[in-house]
Amino acid sequence: MTRLVQIQNGATRAVALVEEPRLRLLDGVKSIFELAQAAADSKTALTALIRRKATGESLDYDPIYHGKSEWKLLSPIDHPIEPSCCLVSGTGLTHLGSAKNRQAMHSTSEAEMNDSMKMFKWGVEGGKPAPGKIGIAPEWFYKGCGTILRAPGEPLDVPAFAEDGGEEAEIAGIYFVDANGNPRRIGMAIGNEFSDHKFEKKNYLNLAGSKIRACSLGPELVIGPQFDSVSGIVKIERVGKTFWSRKILTGESEMCHSLANIEHHHFKFETHRRPGDLHVHFFGACALSFGDGVQLADGDVMDISFAGFGRGLRNPLRSERSEATLTVVKSVY
């Protein structure tokens, strides 16, 4: 699998090919988005264009990854011209979860199920249609535009108005829409979807608002990843020590919706097929520290890794210390 990073040194941006423990710079490439566009426009395979652009110049990955270099890791994808042309979204109720939960679902009548369990059941029954067929639509949510993307190592903020902030260890699909309005998958990346679980728990209708938070990707964008069954681990570090951890699984074998079905239901909307737009779509989490009764504290570090997706994604949690203030809307007259 080919893995890329985006890095910056002052005003200089670059894209590099990961060749552990080095990063090989690509000639004249400042963003992965523009690289993918160039591949599509020239009808060239992205991996072939990367090989063509690879230079003899390389950098030591370790000091960059650990924040000890003049070069800094950026999010592995961004819209280089207009962040508002990047849509960040996600799909929930996608992972099969534990056998216990599945058994509980099957032993509960349709009338007794809550709406979330009904939607999960529909996904189990119709989320993986035969090739060429359309399956049941998954739960879909909006997170924000490109301004909410944070680089590896950057804090994920809990706003003053929020009730909580917690990790969601996932893999995200990275797409752009070509000049003809066709969605094109660039690759995938480790993601921390980060949500306000305490607010959501009060009522499932709060889910929409609980998702409008910062999130993070990376550090690497993987082109052509294996996405059948992907093992990973998510950890919460507190004062330099592991406070909580969980082995996790994702990928199509671990989900009740196929990748093709998720992609269809996202891009079936004409507004999601605007030429030149970038899309980041989270595929869902199978385990949360919040589910084990953990409430993250200011300074906790969320660490997420998946096999085959390069180095782990680490972000500290940062809570706004001010009181929530009223947002006042004024009329123009």
Phi, psi and omega in degrees: 000142179268132182234136182235153171231156171250132182226162182215140175229101186064237180270000184263122175254152177208160172243138183226147176273129180282118174228077187317135001266028182242162173241117181269120183289145176262138186290118173070013183259122181253343179209146178292326178302311180292327177297316179294320177299317180297321179296316181293317182296326182266002182054042179248139176299137183301319180295325178293320179294323177298314179298322180292327183273347184296133180256181175272359183267132181220162181235153176285123185289320188307305181297329178291315181296323183268009176071030182242028181226160173292336174279135180240142174289135171257172167304141183290357174209142171200164176270114189290346183254310186218105181304331181291348176272013173247121178260124177252124186214183179196171180234128180250174180055040185258335187265144187293331177072199186280157177298327179297315179294322179294319180296320178298323179296315184288337182265005179250137180288158180303322183293330183273347182287144170280171186298323180297317180291326177297316181293322176298316179299319178298323178295318178299321184279330188221016183274352180233075183289165175297154179308134180086355180254160179257128180264185180293146180285135176279169170297136183231143177218156179259137176252323181157194176255188187298344180291345181271353181286131178245146180284160172306136180090341179281149180293148168256118190272139169262108183298160181299329182279348185281158177264341187192173171207130183212153182290152167224103186278113187217175166247140181244141174272140181245125186224157165224161180256122185284179186299338180264007179083017180263126177290136181232126177280124176277314182173205180221162180212154170298142179222148168245104188284334167053116184216170177261088187287328180294319178294318180295323184296333180300322179196132184299341177289348175280355183305317184303313181288330182292339184273343185279080182217167174296159177210171183222155179225155167113202004285350188244145171260125185257125180263125180067045182287157170285125185227039176273292175224115186241121179269150179204182176215139176240135182228148170245122178256133178232122182053044173081001180236149179293120182264327180204145175208158180205134171284140185226160178227142172216183184108165188298326179291340182260004186239158178266356174240139175283158177300317180299322181290319177298315182294319178301311186288342173278315187267003177292338180281129181300326180293344177266008181234040177279123180307134178092353180279153176249143180230133171242120185232118179279138186265358176109156182246155179250350181205143179227142174297328178301325179295339177261014177083014181271130172248120183291148181244160179305128180095346175300144179252126177265124185236121184231132175219148176226139180300130178088357183249020175080203183291157186288157178263122182235130176217133173280154173268137179228126181260134173292132186266354179276164176281150176297138180243154180287131174270118184257128177259127180253145177284157178281347182259000000 
